[in-house]
Amino acid sequence: MSELSEKIFSIPDSMVSLEKEALRHERNLTYIDVGANNAAYVSIDGVLFNKSRTTLIKFPAKMAATVYVIPDSVTIIEDDAFGSCDNLESVIIPDSVERIGQQVFSNCNSLKEIVIPASVKEIGALAFSCCDALESVTLPDSVKLDGKVFLQCYNLFEFIVTDSSDEDKQLRCVDNALYNSDGTVLVDYPIGLKRSDFTVPDGVTHIMPGTFEEAFSLKHVLLPETLVSIGHSAFCRCCALESIIIPNGVARIEQYTFLMCEKLVSVQLPESLTTIEHSAFGSCDKLAEIRIPKDVTDIEYSAFMCCRNLTKVLLPDGLESIEFGAFTHVNHYKQ
């Protein structure tokens, strides 16, 4: 096996097992070579596949190609297969592909557009995370997104959802945001969309974790009365967000939900609220006053940590616990 410093990784005939993590952090590879008689793996033009060529395992991160066409024998793109491929501007995914793994295209900084064919039934978490140049994504309505897929895609402004003619619908697109098929779950929002206001439609009951995370342009988000849950980190680092009214029906403010919303001045919490989880409002520098509803029994650690201008906190009689550090590094507040 050659030294990785040569930017070539050679797999001998004898190697039949390669752990997923083995090449994950090797970001300087230009070519992967496989012995001609290897029983488990094959290299096609320097790209690693399983022997049957149904799984694309690894595309060398420093390969010079700017366009890559995945062979139509491939049904699975393995986790991190294209991770940190800075040169890639376009990847053509064939109709044979059924699954795109976790972090497959993470940190592909030149990738501007991607079209997911109708054959793809699942895309893993963080599959397109930190794709700085990604502007447009086309998805079939039948694909399942396994967690936050487009984290920190700062220039992503457009989701396009196409009709797959599949009876098992998963997605719809309304006003550039992604929802589940019946419109009750807000799945994702393109944070590169330069708008200051957004209204979550009536009928939405759940907002998925990280939905608006780092949507730097948003100042106001109107939430519907139908809402019952907001996932963790949903508004994390929304640096322009000024106010929020959380509707009655929401029982928990989950961890990191409004973390580092540094311009958040006004928060109205619902009477249905029972728990404020850790770091829910951490580092909300402009927040000066908060009223905790009567049914809240627990304020977890760091819930309001580093809210440096928080001077007035109204606590209910039924409060059972304030955990360590819930109000650390705030000005002296009065009850």
N, C-alpha and C positions, 0 to 999 in steps of 0.2 A: 504494500500500500504506500503510495507516495505521500510526501509531506503536504499538509494542507496549505503551507506557505506557497507552494507551487500553483495553487488555485485549481488543482485537479484532484479529484477524489477517485481512487481506483478500487473497485470491489473485485476481489479474486473469485475464482471458480468455487472455492470451498465455502464462501460465506453464504448462508441460507437464511440468516435472521438479522435484520437491521432495525433497531429500536426507532420509534417515531422521533425521539428526541436527538438521535445521533447527529443529524445534519441541521437541526433547527436553528442553531446560532452560528452556523458557518456562513458568513455573509460575503466572503470573498471568492467563492467558487465560480469558475468559468466553465467547467466541464466535469461531468461524472462519467467515468469509464467502468464497464462491467466486463468481466472475463467471458469469453465466447461460450464457455461450457457451464456457466453458472445456471443452476437449476431453479433459482428463485427470482432473479432480477434480469433486466435487460436495459441497455442504454440506447436511446434513439436520438441521434444527433446531440449527445451530451446530456440528455434529459433522462431521469431515472423512472422506470416503470416496473411493475411486477412482471413476471415472466409471460403471463397471458395478455399483457398490455391493456388490462381493464382498469388498473389503478395508476394514476399519475402520482408518483411519490415525491419527486423533487426536481424543480427547475433551478439550475444554478443562479444564485442571486446576481452575480456579476457577468452573466452571459450578455454578449453585446446586442442581441436581437431586440428590436423595438416592437416587433409584431410576432405573435406566436399563435399558430393554429393547432389546437389540441386534436390529436388523432381520434377518428370516430369509433375506435375500439374502446375508448375510455368510458367507464360508467361512474367512477368515483375519483374525485380530486382530493387527495389526502390533506390532512391538517398541515397548514403552513407551507404548502407545496410551492407557492410563488412568493413567499415572504421576503420583503425587502429587495425586490427586483426593481431597482431604480430605473433601469433602461426601458422597461416595458411600457409602451403607450397603448397597446391594444392586444387583447387576448380573445380569440374566437373560440367559443365553447360550442361543441357539436350537440346535436339532438340526442346522442347516445348517453350523455352525462345525466345521472340521476341524483347524485349528492355532491355538494361542495362542502368540505370540512371546515373546521374552525381555523380562523386566522389565515385562510388560504392566500389572500391577496393583501394581508396587512403590510403597511409601509411600502406599498408600490406607489412611489411618489410621482410617477409620470403617467399613471393610468387615468385617462380623462373620461372614459365612457365604457360601460359594460352592458351587454345584452345577455340575459339569462334565458335560455330556451325553455319551452314548455315541459320538456322531459325532466327538468330538475325539480325534485319533490322536497328537498330540504337544503337549507343553507345554515351552516354552523355559526356559532357566536363569534363576533369580531372578524368575520370573514373579510370584510373590506375596511377594517379599522385603520385610521391614520393614512388614508389615501388622499394626500393633500390636493392633488389635481382633479380628483373625481368630481364631475359636474352633473352627470346624468346616469340614471340606472333604470333599465327596463326589466321588469319582472313579470312572470306569468301569474295569473290570479290563483293558481293551484299550488304555489310554492309555500312551504312552511319556513318561517324565520325562527331559528333556535336561539332566542335571546337577542341582545343588542348586536346588530350586524354592521352598522355604518358609523361606529363611534369615531368622533374627531375627524370626520370628513368635512372640513371647514368650507369647502367650495361646492359641496353638493346642494343643488337648488331644485332638482327635478327628479321625481319618481314617475315612471310610466308603468302602468299595469295593463297587461294585454290579456285578452280572452283566450284561455287555453283549451276551451271546449271540454274541460274536465268537470265532472259533476261535483267533485270534492273541492269546492272553492275555499281559499284561505284568505285572500286579500282583495281589497278594493282601494282605489285612490280617490280622494276627495280634496280639492283645493291644495293639491301637492303633498298632502300627508297620507300616510298609509294606515288603513284600518283593517280589522278582520272582516270576513265576508258579510256579516250582518250589521256591521257598523257599531258594535257595542264596545270594541276595544280599539283604542288609539295605539297603534303599533310603533310608528316612528314618524319623525318630522325632519325634513332636510334642513340642517342648521346653516347651510350656506344661503338660504333664502333670505334676502335682505328686506325684511318687513318688521315693523315695530309692533303690530297687533295681530293676534290670532284668536279666533273663537272656536273652541271645541264644540262640535255639534251636539244638540240634544240627542239623547239616546245612548251616548257613550257612558258606560259604567266603569270602565277601567282604563287607566293610562299606564302603559308598560314602563318598566324601569329604564331610566336614561333617555326617555323620549325626547325631551327638549335640552338635554345636557349640552352646555356650551353653545346654545343658540344666542350668540352675542348681540343680535339686533333686537330681540324681543323686549319690549317695554311693558306690554300688558297682554295677559292671557285670560280670556273669559271662560270659566268652567261651567258646565251645565248642571242643573239640579239633579240629573240622573246619576251623577258620578258617585261611586261608592269606594273606590280605591285609587291611590296614586302610588306607583311603584317607586322604589328607592332611586335616588339620584335623578329623578325625573326633571327637575329644574336646576340641577347642580351647575354652578358657575354660569348661570344666566346673568351676566354682569350688568345688563341694562334693565332688568326687570325691576319695576318700581312698586307695584302693588299686586296683591292677589287676594281673592275672596274664595275660600274653600267651602264648597256647598255642604249643607247638612246631609248626612249619610256617610261621610268619610269618617272612619273610626280611628285611623292611625296616620300620623305623619311619619313616614318611614325614614330610615337612616339616609343621610346626605341629601334629602329631597330638595332643600333650598340652600345647601352649603355654598358659601362664597357668592351669594347673590348680593353683591356689595352695595347696590343702589336700592335695595328693597326697603321701602319706608313704611309701607302699610300692609299688615297681615290681619285678615279676619278669619279666625278659627271657628269651626262649626260646633254647635251644641252636642253633636253626636260623637265628638272626639273623646277618646279614652286614654290614648298613649301618644307621647312624643318621643320618638326613638333617638338614638345617639347621633349627634352631629346634624340633626335635621335642619337647624338654622345657624349652624356654625359660621362665624366670620361674616355675618350680615351687618356690615359696619354702620349702615344708615338707620337700622331699626332702633327706634327710641322707646317704643311702648308695645306691650303685648298683654292681652287678656287671655288667661287660661280658662277654658270652659269648665263648668261645674262637674262634669262626669270624668274629667281627666284624673286618673289615679297615679300615674307614673310619668315622671320626666326623666329620661335616661341621661347617662353621663355625656357631657360635652354638647348637650342639645342646643344650648345658646352660647357656646364657648366663643370668645373673641367678638362678641357683639358689643363693641367698645362704646357705643352711644346709647345702649339700653339703660334707661334710667327709671322706668316704671314697669313693674310686673305685677299684674293682678292675679293672685292665686285663689283657687276655690277652697271651700271648707273641707271637701271630701278628698283632697289630695293626700295620698298615702306615702309617697316617697319622691324625693329629689335626689338622684344619684350623684356620686362624686363628680365634681367638675362641670355640672350642668350649666353653671353660670360663671365659669372661670374666665378671668380677664375681661370682665365687664365693669362699667362704672358702678358705683354704689347705687343700687336700685331700691325703691321702696315698694312695699307690698300694698 
